[in-house]
Amino acid sequence: MKFSIRDLLLVTVIVAILTAWWQDRTSLRNELRRVEAELTMQKVINESHEAIAKAEADSAALMEDFKRAREAIREKGYRLDAPEGNLLGPPLPNPSAPAPSLPKN
């Protein structure tokens, strides 16, 4: 079986067209994957921002509840350590006052 130059040229053109089509499809597939990954990352970032905003709002609400509870405790005559918020009980008498004199037996 003999092939003419025309047959070889036709096969070359067909192979070239198929190769160009395959490369185009591959680049489109890669671009689609990149865009999907970008959208997924943006979605994760948005969800993270929403979670942070909710946590900040919850934290602010808890802080307000803590302040109201602290004020209620103080109104009942108890005192709290400032940094830790430990309950100490009713205020103690002035420790610099002199001790009462004990009766002599």
FENZIKA-V574367 format. One record per backbone hydrogen bond with DSSP energy under -0.5 kcal/mol. NH is the residue of the N-H (numbers start at 1). CO is the residue of the C=O. If there is no record, write none. Layout:
nh:NH co:CO
nh:NH co:CO
//
This chain:
nh:8 co:4
nh:9 co:5
nh:10 co:6
nh:11 co:7
nh:12 co:8
nh:13 co:9
nh:14 co:10
nh:15 co:11
nh:16 co:12
nh:17 co:13
nh:18 co:14
nh:19 co:15
nh:20 co:16
nh:21 co:17
nh:22 co:18
nh:23 co:19
nh:24 co:20
nh:25 co:21
nh:26 co:22
nh:27 co:23
nh:28 co:24
nh:29 co:25
nh:30 co:26
nh:31 co:27
nh:32 co:28
nh:33 co:29
nh:34 co:30
nh:35 co:31
nh:36 co:32
nh:37 co:33
nh:38 co:34
nh:39 co:35
nh:40 co:36
nh:41 co:37
nh:42 co:38
nh:43 co:39
nh:44 co:40
nh:45 co:41
nh:46 co:42
nh:47 co:43
nh:48 co:44
nh:49 co:45
nh:50 co:46
nh:51 co:47
nh:52 co:48
nh:53 co:49
nh:54 co:50
nh:55 co:51
nh:56 co:52
nh:57 co:53
nh:58 co:54
nh:59 co:55
nh:60 co:56
nh:61 co:57
nh:62 co:58
nh:63 co:59
nh:64 co:60
nh:65 co:61
nh:66 co:62
nh:67 co:63
nh:68 co:64
nh:69 co:65
nh:70 co:66
nh:71 co:67
nh:72 co:68
nh:73 co:69
nh:74 co:70
nh:75 co:71
nh:76 co:72
nh:77 co:74
nh:78 co:73
nh:79 co:89
nh:81 co:86
nh:85 co:81
nh:88 co:79
nh:89 co:79
nh:91 co:77
nh:97 co:94
//
